[in-house]
Amino acid sequence: MSEAAANPQRTPFIATLPGVVLACLASCFLWGSAFPCVKIGYELFGIDAADVPSILAFAGTRFVIAGLMVVAGVSLATRRAFVPERRDLPAIGALSLFQTVLQYVLFYVGLANCAGVTSSILEASNSFLCVLLAALVFRSERLTGRKVLGCLVGFAGVVLVNVAGDSGGFSFALAGEGMVLLSTVAAATSSNLAKRFSREHDPVLLSGWQFVLGGAIMLVVGLAAGGHVAPADAADPLPALALLAYLGFISAGAYSLWSLALAANPVSRVAVFGFMNPVFGVLLSAVLLGETSVVSPAVAAAALVLVSAGIVIVNRREG
């Protein structure tokens, strides 16, 4: 008997526990590297942290590049144009609205008016919101005590790694932290939409083209509001352009892997890995930016243990 006949419904690797762990950790590592790389990018492009129009234009350029990377890469791999059909357009529009436009516009506007520590904690709530929306709004899975416990344990690790730092503390203002919190709602909604749309659409196609559309909207809005996207050092623009290309690759690779993981697994199994983003962000910021005083190694290790425990709790099979 052939292997195909013996396994007519063979489980794809990304739907297995090792597969989803590898895909999600790779995504989170890439997203974690975005924290320090965006800061470096602001310096290389001469963008002030309070210059929201330029920040939106910069982010829009990054996402357009990310989308084009996905489209070009798949087109070359399959030797055919990786373009959407008419039936894909509503899904692309909905995802670009929540995943790219709303999430990042709200985030960057809020970030200009709130502390970075607070924003990191609020951003991490995205994972918890994903699980809640999946159960209470999209009705795609059950909300169990185990899932809630795992999310709370993971979230505790994120709070620890942020509040225990030199700039620890928490505040809340509607124009700052309120906007960041709304951005996490948009992100959680986009994850659940991606899961729903993956039943009838190619998740990688949706990933690439929603970046192109959403990024183009952000770029136009940023430029129209007076923003700019140009290397600060016109005599040597290569470092700035190389970093921008890497930031595009971060979004292209991470979100494509994340979308494939969501398509093949329950939302809660994937979403809980999002707690690794700020942990990787802190660790990589220490390496790339020299921010070694932000949090002690002991606190970082304790946070990593809590986040890992939360992931294990959510992914442990019911007894």
Disulfide bonds with the S-S distance in Angstrom:
none
